[in-house]
Amino acid sequence: MPEKESSCIGLKEPRLVARKFLARPQPEGVGAVVRRSIGRFELRYFDPFLVLDEFSVTAPAGFPDHPHRGFETVTYMLQGAVKHEDFDGHKGTIGPGDLQWMTAGRGIVHSEMPAAQGTQKGLQLWINLSSKYKMIEPRYQEISSKDIAEATKDGTKVRVIAGEALGAKSAIYTRTPTMYLDFTLEPGAHLQQPIPGSWNAFVYVLEGEGIFSRSKSSPVNAHHLLLLGPGDGLEAWNKSSKLVRFILVGGEPLCEPLVQFGPFVMNTQEEIDRTIDDFEKYTNGFEKARHWRSESGLTLGF
């Protein structure tokens, strides 16, 4: 079918696909299933991104009480809803299309459990924080689906989780400079999306099949992660008869040492040892964890 016009002015150096991974299902939490594409053994870290999970959870499974320190978690719901609560009294429901951008900073203990019937599906991205931000106070940025910036042009629709695209701009403040775009391309649509040249970037396909980087490349279907090489943007086509939906995520590399122990991400082993000590002794940011339990009453080991 004939291609529709490109959604932006031409790129000088479109990024090529450097590596491709299929995210296969694996158990996580208590009875939940995730497709992990970043944070797996072949790709432990893609600076500044620590983890990308496409999760699927049905009650009574979930992600009960567990800690974080030193990074941010971004939860974007695709289907159903998840109830979130933490040891500081922050609680709420993340519904379909909603976004929660949580800065764990010096420490949070929280739970994420199904809040609706059936299967809840979504994405969770972990973004590393620079050493100067790892011990800041925790913070939430939450946007309901109806308030997420959107734009449509030439057969391309975008929901702007972070950054900007097609003239739409997100209200999210990113301490680690990040773009997070949810694109849907109609059959025949052609996209050109700029990406800062110094940033790392990837595509994750949610549904349908798309062509990326070169117009004659083989189509890529759902649950595949594409790491993009150097260049000034992404070029994508939908040459199929159905919609293709994918996220494009990019971030400025921190280029700092990284030491990770499960849900704790710091710069040195000494800082990790101190973090474990803080958590076990309920000090230095974890004081409220001593007597707190979520409504689920469960605790997740790590």
C-alpha atoms as a printed R data frame, in Angstrom:
    type eleno elety resid chain resno       x       y      z
1   ATOM     1    CA   MET     A     1   0.000   0.000  0.000
2   ATOM     2    CA   PRO     A     2   1.201   3.570 -0.594
3   ATOM     3    CA   GLU     A     3   3.225   5.182  2.179
4   ATOM     4    CA   LYS     A     4   1.834   8.228  3.929
5   ATOM     5    CA   GLU     A     5   3.956  11.306  4.347
6   ATOM     6    CA   SER     A     6   6.726  11.258  6.919
7   ATOM     7    CA   SER     A     7   5.827  12.762 10.288
8   ATOM     8    CA   CYS     A     8   8.817  15.095 10.373
9   ATOM     9    CA   ILE     A     9  11.593  16.638  8.330
10  ATOM    10    CA   GLY     A    10  14.170  14.134  7.076
11  ATOM    11    CA   LEU     A    11  16.953  12.804  9.257
12  ATOM    12    CA   LYS     A    12  20.576  13.197  8.201
13  ATOM    13    CA   GLU     A    13  21.772   9.965  9.816
14  ATOM    14    CA   PRO     A    14  18.977   7.550 10.815
15  ATOM    15    CA   ARG     A    15  20.044   5.115 13.517
16  ATOM    16    CA   LEU     A    16  20.526   1.496 12.483
17  ATOM    17    CA   VAL     A    17  19.531  -1.498 14.599
18  ATOM    18    CA   ALA     A    18  22.679  -2.636 16.412
19  ATOM    19    CA   ARG     A    19  21.207  -5.612 18.307
20  ATOM    20    CA   LYS     A    20  17.848  -7.366 18.549
21  ATOM    21    CA   PHE     A    21  16.462  -9.441 21.439
22  ATOM    22    CA   LEU     A    22  13.244 -11.392 21.943
23  ATOM    23    CA   ALA     A    23  11.954 -10.874 25.498
24  ATOM    24    CA   ARG     A    24  10.769 -14.280 26.695
25  ATOM    25    CA   PRO     A    25   8.410 -14.828 29.657
26  ATOM    26    CA   GLN     A    26   9.989 -15.484 33.065
27  ATOM    27    CA   PRO     A    27   8.646 -15.570 36.642
28  ATOM    28    CA   GLU     A    28   9.019 -12.471 38.810
29  ATOM    29    CA   GLY     A    29   7.608 -11.202 42.093
30  ATOM    30    CA   VAL     A    30   5.037 -13.611 43.548
31  ATOM    31    CA   GLY     A    31   3.353 -15.499 40.721
32  ATOM    32    CA   ALA     A    32   3.764 -12.705 38.172
33  ATOM    33    CA   VAL     A    33   5.272 -13.069 34.707
34  ATOM    34    CA   VAL     A    34   7.542 -10.567 32.965
35  ATOM    35    CA   ARG     A    35   9.216 -10.354 29.591
36  ATOM    36    CA   ARG     A    36  12.564  -8.774 30.519
37  ATOM    37    CA   SER     A    37  14.541  -7.233 27.686
38  ATOM    38    CA   ILE     A    38  16.965  -4.977 29.576
39  ATOM    39    CA   GLY     A    39  18.449  -6.356 32.790
40  ATOM    40    CA   ARG     A    40  18.732  -9.915 31.448
41  ATOM    41    CA   PHE     A    41  21.998 -11.845 31.277
42  ATOM    42    CA   GLU     A    42  22.805 -10.747 27.692
43  ATOM    43    CA   LEU     A    43  22.101  -7.079 28.442
44  ATOM    44    CA   ARG     A    44  22.675  -6.231 32.079
45  ATOM    45    CA   TYR     A    45  22.735  -2.459 31.553
46  ATOM    46    CA   PHE     A    46  22.107  -0.055 28.693
47  ATOM    47    CA   ASP     A    47  23.238   3.222 30.229
48  ATOM    48    CA   PRO     A    48  21.171   4.794 31.800
49  ATOM    49    CA   PHE     A    49  18.556   1.996 31.615
50  ATOM    50    CA   LEU     A    50  18.688  -0.831 34.160
51  ATOM    51    CA   VAL     A    51  15.547  -2.856 33.464
52  ATOM    52    CA   LEU     A    52  12.680  -2.990 30.994
53  ATOM    53    CA   ASP     A    53   9.888  -5.416 31.904
54  ATOM    54    CA   GLU     A    54   6.649  -6.061 30.085
55  ATOM    55    CA   PHE     A    55   4.666  -7.506 32.976
56  ATOM    56    CA   SER     A    56   1.531  -9.622 33.249
57  ATOM    57    CA   VAL     A    57  -0.088 -10.270 36.608
58  ATOM    58    CA   THR     A    58  -3.365 -11.768 37.805
59  ATOM    59    CA   ALA     A    59  -4.523 -11.762 41.445
60  ATOM    60    CA   PRO     A    60  -3.445 -13.070 43.890
61  ATOM    61    CA   ALA     A    61  -0.029 -12.749 42.177
62  ATOM    62    CA   GLY     A    62   1.831  -9.454 42.279
63  ATOM    63    CA   PHE     A    63   4.832  -7.509 43.518
64  ATOM    64    CA   PRO     A    64   4.458  -7.300 47.314
65  ATOM    65    CA   ASP     A    65   6.546  -5.243 49.762
66  ATOM    66    CA   HIS     A    66  10.055  -4.602 48.441
67  ATOM    67    CA   PRO     A    67  12.658  -1.803 48.623
68  ATOM    68    CA   HIS     A    68  14.466   0.420 46.109
69  ATOM    69    CA   ARG     A    69  17.372   2.853 46.311
70  ATOM    70    CA   GLY     A    70  19.423   4.839 43.797
71  ATOM    71    CA   PHE     A    71  17.234   4.966 40.673
72  ATOM    72    CA   GLU     A    72  13.761   5.662 39.246
73  ATOM    73    CA   THR     A    73  10.950   3.297 38.258
74  ATOM    74    CA   VAL     A    74   8.530   4.221 35.483
75  ATOM    75    CA   THR     A    75   5.277   2.226 35.432
76  ATOM    76    CA   TYR     A    76   3.059   2.578 32.362
77  ATOM    77    CA   MET     A    77  -0.139   0.537 32.357
78  ATOM    78    CA   LEU     A    78  -1.348  -1.049 29.131
79  ATOM    79    CA   GLN     A    79  -4.310  -3.043 30.468
80  ATOM    80    CA   GLY     A    80  -6.062  -3.293 33.813
81  ATOM    81    CA   ALA     A    81  -4.834  -1.585 36.971
82  ATOM    82    CA   VAL     A    82  -2.259  -1.909 39.746
83  ATOM    83    CA   LYS     A    83  -2.614  -0.678 43.312
84  ATOM    84    CA   HIS     A    84   0.483   1.014 44.667
85  ATOM    85    CA   GLU     A    85   1.278   1.833 48.299
86  ATOM    86    CA   ASP     A    86   4.462   2.709 50.170
87  ATOM    87    CA   PHE     A    87   5.790   3.055 53.698
88  ATOM    88    CA   ASP     A    88   5.277   6.829 53.710
89  ATOM    89    CA   GLY     A    89   1.522   6.574 53.213
90  ATOM    90    CA   HIS     A    90   1.499   7.284 49.482
91  ATOM    91    CA   LYS     A    91  -1.062   5.075 47.775
92  ATOM    92    CA   GLY     A    92  -3.234   4.989 44.707
93  ATOM    93    CA   THR     A    93  -4.284   3.054 41.632
94  ATOM    94    CA   ILE     A    94  -2.455   3.133 38.306
95  ATOM    95    CA   GLY     A    95  -5.160   2.452 35.706
96  ATOM    96    CA   PRO     A    96  -5.078   1.678 31.977
97  ATOM    97    CA   GLY     A    97  -2.915   4.211 30.138
98  ATOM    98    CA   ASP     A    98  -1.812   5.852 33.406
99  ATOM    99    CA   LEU     A    99   1.787   6.706 34.266
100 ATOM   100    CA   GLN     A   100   3.716   6.658 37.535
101 ATOM   101    CA   TRP     A   101   7.260   8.050 37.550
102 ATOM   102    CA   MET     A   102   8.752   7.184 40.936
103 ATOM   103    CA   THR     A   103  12.108   8.524 42.089
104 ATOM   104    CA   ALA     A   104  13.242   6.084 44.763
105 ATOM   105    CA   GLY     A   105  16.258   8.206 45.679
106 ATOM   106    CA   ARG     A   106  17.563   7.367 49.158
107 ATOM   107    CA   GLY     A   107  14.949   4.728 49.734
108 ATOM   108    CA   ILE     A   108  11.382   3.500 49.325
109 ATOM   109    CA   VAL     A   109   9.638   0.306 50.388
110 ATOM   110    CA   HIS     A   110   6.437  -0.267 48.448
111 ATOM   111    CA   SER     A   111   4.101  -2.826 46.897
112 ATOM   112    CA   GLU     A   112   2.421  -3.131 43.494
113 ATOM   113    CA   MET     A   113  -0.557  -5.488 43.384
114 ATOM   114    CA   PRO     A   114  -3.455  -6.121 40.970
115 ATOM   115    CA   ALA     A   115  -6.392  -3.739 41.439
116 ATOM   116    CA   ALA     A   116  -8.830  -5.211 38.914
117 ATOM   117    CA   GLN     A   117 -10.244  -8.511 37.709
118 ATOM   118    CA   GLY     A   118  -8.432 -10.463 35.031
119 ATOM   119    CA   THR     A   119  -4.874  -9.910 33.841
120 ATOM   120    CA   GLN     A   120  -3.078  -6.604 34.388
121 ATOM   121    CA   LYS     A   121  -0.430  -5.690 31.819
122 ATOM   122    CA   GLY     A   122   2.072  -2.891 31.632
123 ATOM   123    CA   LEU     A   123   5.666  -1.788 31.266
124 ATOM   124    CA   GLN     A   124   8.150  -0.976 33.981
125 ATOM   125    CA   LEU     A   125  11.375   0.817 33.138
126 ATOM   126    CA   TRP     A   126  14.199   1.387 35.628
127 ATOM   127    CA   ILE     A   127  16.318   4.475 34.979
128 ATOM   128    CA   ASN     A   128  19.607   4.979 36.794
129 ATOM   129    CA   LEU     A   129  20.306   8.174 38.703
130 ATOM   130    CA   SER     A   130  23.571  10.052 38.749
131 ATOM   131    CA   SER     A   131  25.619   9.784 41.931
132 ATOM   132    CA   LYS     A   132  24.559  13.300 42.915
133 ATOM   133    CA   TYR     A   133  20.876  12.284 42.898
134 ATOM   134    CA   LYS     A   134  21.009   8.780 44.366
135 ATOM   135    CA   MET     A   135  20.329   9.930 47.926
136 ATOM   136    CA   ILE     A   136  17.689  12.589 47.255
137 ATOM   137    CA   GLU     A   137  14.274  12.386 48.893
138 ATOM   138    CA   PRO     A   138  11.773  10.082 47.151
139 ATOM   139    CA   ARG     A   139   9.302  11.723 44.785
140 ATOM   140    CA   TYR     A   140   6.336  10.750 42.617
141 ATOM   141    CA   GLN     A   141   5.119  12.171 39.337
142 ATOM   142    CA   GLU     A   142   1.772  10.676 38.328
143 ATOM   143    CA   ILE     A   143  -0.252  11.413 35.218
144 ATOM   144    CA   SER     A   144  -3.632   9.891 34.395
145 ATOM   145    CA   SER     A   145  -4.197   8.572 30.886
146 ATOM   146    CA   LYS     A   146  -6.435  11.483 29.880
147 ATOM   147    CA   ASP     A   147  -3.705  13.986 30.793
148 ATOM   148    CA   ILE     A   148  -0.818  12.370 28.890
149 ATOM   149    CA   ALA     A   149   0.211  14.603 25.983
150 ATOM   150    CA   GLU     A   150  -0.774  13.189 22.579
151 ATOM   151    CA   ALA     A   151  -0.406  14.171 18.938
152 ATOM   152    CA   THR     A   152  -1.443  12.661 15.607
153 ATOM   153    CA   LYS     A   153   0.012  13.378 12.189
154 ATOM   154    CA   ASP     A   154   0.103  11.564  8.839
155 ATOM   155    CA   GLY     A   155  -1.068   8.232 10.219
156 ATOM   156    CA   THR     A   156   1.166   8.362 13.293
157 ATOM   157    CA   LYS     A   157  -0.130   8.782 16.842
158 ATOM   158    CA   VAL     A   158   2.181   9.410 19.775
159 ATOM   159    CA   ARG     A   159   1.630   9.456 23.526
160 ATOM   160    CA   VAL     A   160   4.461  11.467 25.073
161 ATOM   161    CA   ILE     A   161   5.466   9.898 28.381
162 ATOM   162    CA   ALA     A   162   8.669  11.952 28.600
163 ATOM   163    CA   GLY     A   163  10.269  14.417 26.210
164 ATOM   164    CA   GLU     A   164   8.467  15.683 23.124
165 ATOM   165    CA   ALA     A   165   7.316  14.522 19.702
166 ATOM   166    CA   LEU     A   166   5.120  15.848 16.885
167 ATOM   167    CA   GLY     A   167   4.699  19.124 18.753
168 ATOM   168    CA   ALA     A   168   3.441  17.499 21.988
169 ATOM   169    CA   LYS     A   169   5.481  17.771 25.189
170 ATOM   170    CA   SER     A   170   5.341  15.822 28.447
171 ATOM   171    CA   ALA     A   171   5.079  17.514 31.826
172 ATOM   172    CA   ILE     A   172   7.390  14.913 33.409
173 ATOM   173    CA   TYR     A   173  10.677  16.202 34.816
174 ATOM   174    CA   THR     A   174  13.525  13.784 34.161
175 ATOM   175    CA   ARG     A   175  16.628  14.068 36.351
176 ATOM   176    CA   THR     A   176  18.384  11.726 33.954
177 ATOM   177    CA   PRO     A   177  17.480  13.339 30.588
178 ATOM   178    CA   THR     A   178  15.069  10.864 28.987
179 ATOM   179    CA   MET     A   179  12.589  10.543 26.134
180 ATOM   180    CA   TYR     A   180   9.802   7.942 26.295
181 ATOM   181    CA   LEU     A   181   7.388   7.871 23.369
182 ATOM   182    CA   ASP     A   182   4.501   5.468 22.711
183 ATOM   183    CA   PHE     A   183   3.909   5.369 18.935
184 ATOM   184    CA   THR     A   184   1.088   3.781 16.955
185 ATOM   185    CA   LEU     A   185   1.492   3.737 13.166
186 ATOM   186    CA   GLU     A   186  -1.412   3.085 10.832
187 ATOM   187    CA   PRO     A   187  -0.854   0.898  7.749
188 ATOM   188    CA   GLY     A   188   1.320   2.831  5.283
189 ATOM   189    CA   ALA     A   189   2.610   5.311  7.872
190 ATOM   190    CA   HIS     A   190   6.245   6.431  7.905
191 ATOM   191    CA   LEU     A   191   7.895   7.995 10.945
192 ATOM   192    CA   GLN     A   192  11.065  10.011 11.416
193 ATOM   193    CA   GLN     A   193  11.714  10.923 15.045
194 ATOM   194    CA   PRO     A   194  14.798  12.901 16.127
195 ATOM   195    CA   ILE     A   195  16.922  11.561 18.997
196 ATOM   196    CA   PRO     A   196  19.802  13.542 20.576
197 ATOM   197    CA   GLY     A   197  23.010  12.249 19.048
198 ATOM   198    CA   SER     A   198  24.795  11.530 22.336
199 ATOM   199    CA   TRP     A   199  21.930   9.490 23.807
200 ATOM   200    CA   ASN     A   200  21.440   5.734 23.926
201 ATOM   201    CA   ALA     A   201  18.086   4.640 22.517
202 ATOM   202    CA   PHE     A   202  15.969   1.543 21.957
203 ATOM   203    CA   VAL     A   203  12.663   0.399 20.492
204 ATOM   204    CA   TYR     A   204  10.348  -2.167 22.087
205 ATOM   205    CA   VAL     A   205   7.500  -3.507 19.949
206 ATOM   206    CA   LEU     A   206   4.183  -3.947 21.748
207 ATOM   207    CA   GLU     A   207   1.888  -5.157 18.960
208 ATOM   208    CA   GLY     A   208   1.818  -5.643 15.219
209 ATOM   209    CA   GLU     A   209   4.964  -5.610 13.125
210 ATOM   210    CA   GLY     A   210   7.061  -2.687 11.963
211 ATOM   211    CA   ILE     A   211  10.131  -1.977  9.884
212 ATOM   212    CA   PHE     A   212  12.893  -0.004 11.535
213 ATOM   213    CA   SER     A   213  16.015   1.852 10.366
214 ATOM   214    CA   ARG     A   214  15.952   0.710  6.717
215 ATOM   215    CA   SER     A   215  12.860   0.487  4.539
216 ATOM   216    CA   LYS     A   216  13.898  -2.927  3.197
217 ATOM   217    CA   SER     A   217  14.678  -4.443  6.589
218 ATOM   218    CA   SER     A   218  12.725  -7.482  7.754
219 ATOM   219    CA   PRO     A   219   9.618  -6.696  9.844
220 ATOM   220    CA   VAL     A   220   9.957  -6.920 13.632
221 ATOM   221    CA   ASN     A   221   7.027  -8.137 15.713
222 ATOM   222    CA   ALA     A   222   5.852  -7.925 19.321
223 ATOM   223    CA   HIS     A   223   8.108  -8.466 22.357
224 ATOM   224    CA   HIS     A   224  11.317  -7.618 20.489
225 ATOM   225    CA   LEU     A   225  13.825  -5.053 21.769
226 ATOM   226    CA   LEU     A   226  15.942  -3.176 19.246
227 ATOM   227    CA   LEU     A   227  19.074  -1.386 20.435
228 ATOM   228    CA   LEU     A   228  19.789   1.526 18.121
229 ATOM   229    CA   GLY     A   229  23.253   2.543 16.976
230 ATOM   230    CA   PRO     A   230  24.563   6.102 16.548
231 ATOM   231    CA   GLY     A   231  22.705   8.706 14.527
232 ATOM   232    CA   ASP     A   232  20.251  11.578 14.817
233 ATOM   233    CA   GLY     A   233  16.934   9.739 14.932
234 ATOM   234    CA   LEU     A   234  14.707   6.755 14.274
235 ATOM   235    CA   GLU     A   235  13.049   5.940 10.983
236 ATOM   236    CA   ALA     A   236  10.152   3.452 10.987
237 ATOM   237    CA   TRP     A   237   7.531   2.176  8.566
238 ATOM   238    CA   ASN     A   238   4.309   0.210  8.822
239 ATOM   239    CA   LYS     A   239   4.042  -1.803  5.618
240 ATOM   240    CA   SER     A   240   1.548  -4.267  7.081
241 ATOM   241    CA   SER     A   241  -2.259  -4.201  6.984
242 ATOM   242    CA   LYS     A   242  -2.621  -3.759 10.767
243 ATOM   243    CA   LEU     A   243  -1.549  -1.183 13.329
244 ATOM   244    CA   VAL     A   244   1.949  -1.374 14.795
245 ATOM   245    CA   ARG     A   245   2.592  -0.054 18.298
246 ATOM   246    CA   PHE     A   246   6.010   0.407 19.871
247 ATOM   247    CA   ILE     A   247   7.826   2.523 22.407
248 ATOM   248    CA   LEU     A   248  10.916   4.566 21.587
249 ATOM   249    CA   VAL     A   249  13.034   5.319 24.646
250 ATOM   250    CA   GLY     A   250  16.250   7.300 24.792
251 ATOM   251    CA   GLY     A   251  18.425   8.654 27.550
252 ATOM   252    CA   GLU     A   252  21.652  10.492 28.195
253 ATOM   253    CA   PRO     A   253  24.324   8.027 29.405
254 ATOM   254    CA   LEU     A   254  25.629   8.694 32.905
255 ATOM   255    CA   CYS     A   255  29.042   7.124 32.258
256 ATOM   256    CA   GLU     A   256  29.491   6.368 35.957
257 ATOM   257    CA   PRO     A   257  30.536   3.194 37.784
258 ATOM   258    CA   LEU     A   258  27.603   0.903 38.542
259 ATOM   259    CA   VAL     A   259  27.174  -1.662 41.305
260 ATOM   260    CA   GLN     A   260  23.780  -3.326 41.632
261 ATOM   261    CA   PHE     A   261  22.399  -5.675 44.256
262 ATOM   262    CA   GLY     A   262  18.818  -6.488 43.266
263 ATOM   263    CA   PRO     A   263  16.710  -3.388 43.975
264 ATOM   264    CA   PHE     A   264  19.685  -1.304 45.146
265 ATOM   265    CA   VAL     A   265  21.765   0.548 42.541
266 ATOM   266    CA   MET     A   266  24.790   2.561 43.618
267 ATOM   267    CA   ASN     A   267  28.272   3.483 42.361
268 ATOM   268    CA   THR     A   268  30.526   1.407 44.629
269 ATOM   269    CA   GLN     A   269  30.409  -1.864 46.556
270 ATOM   270    CA   GLU     A   270  30.920   0.116 49.760
271 ATOM   271    CA   GLU     A   271  27.722   2.078 49.026
272 ATOM   272    CA   ILE     A   272  25.840  -1.168 48.378
273 ATOM   273    CA   ASP     A   273  27.086  -2.642 51.654
274 ATOM   274    CA   ARG     A   274  25.978   0.528 53.444
275 ATOM   275    CA   THR     A   275  22.571   0.378 51.724
276 ATOM   276    CA   ILE     A   276  21.991  -3.220 52.835
277 ATOM   277    CA   ASP     A   277  22.984  -2.215 56.358
278 ATOM   278    CA   ASP     A   278  20.601   0.783 56.244
279 ATOM   279    CA   PHE     A   279  17.745  -1.427 55.078
280 ATOM   280    CA   GLU     A   280  18.344  -4.165 57.638
281 ATOM   281    CA   LYS     A   281  18.699  -1.650 60.492
282 ATOM   282    CA   TYR     A   282  15.886   0.673 59.324
283 ATOM   283    CA   THR     A   283  18.139   3.730 59.095
284 ATOM   284    CA   ASN     A   284  19.148   6.491 56.669
285 ATOM   285    CA   GLY     A   285  15.910   6.582 54.687
286 ATOM   286    CA   PHE     A   286  14.397   3.224 55.662
287 ATOM   287    CA   GLU     A   287  13.209   4.187 59.167
288 ATOM   288    CA   LYS     A   288   9.513   3.823 58.317
289 ATOM   289    CA   ALA     A   289  10.000   0.299 57.012
290 ATOM   290    CA   ARG     A   290  10.367  -1.084 60.550
291 ATOM   291    CA   HIS     A   291   6.641  -1.187 61.348
292 ATOM   292    CA   TRP     A   292   5.084  -0.893 57.884
293 ATOM   293    CA   ARG     A   293   3.335  -3.630 55.954
294 ATOM   294    CA   SER     A   294   1.193  -3.116 52.887
295 ATOM   295    CA   GLU     A   295  -2.409  -4.281 52.762
296 ATOM   296    CA   SER     A   296  -1.229  -7.376 50.891
297 ATOM   297    CA   GLY     A   297   0.685  -8.410 54.011
298 ATOM   298    CA   LEU     A   298   3.343 -10.091 51.859
299 ATOM   299    CA   THR     A   299   7.059  -9.384 51.578
300 ATOM   300    CA   LEU     A   300   9.172  -9.982 48.485
301 ATOM   301    CA   GLY     A   301  12.646 -11.395 49.004
302 ATOM   302    CA   PHE     A   302  15.533 -10.063 46.902
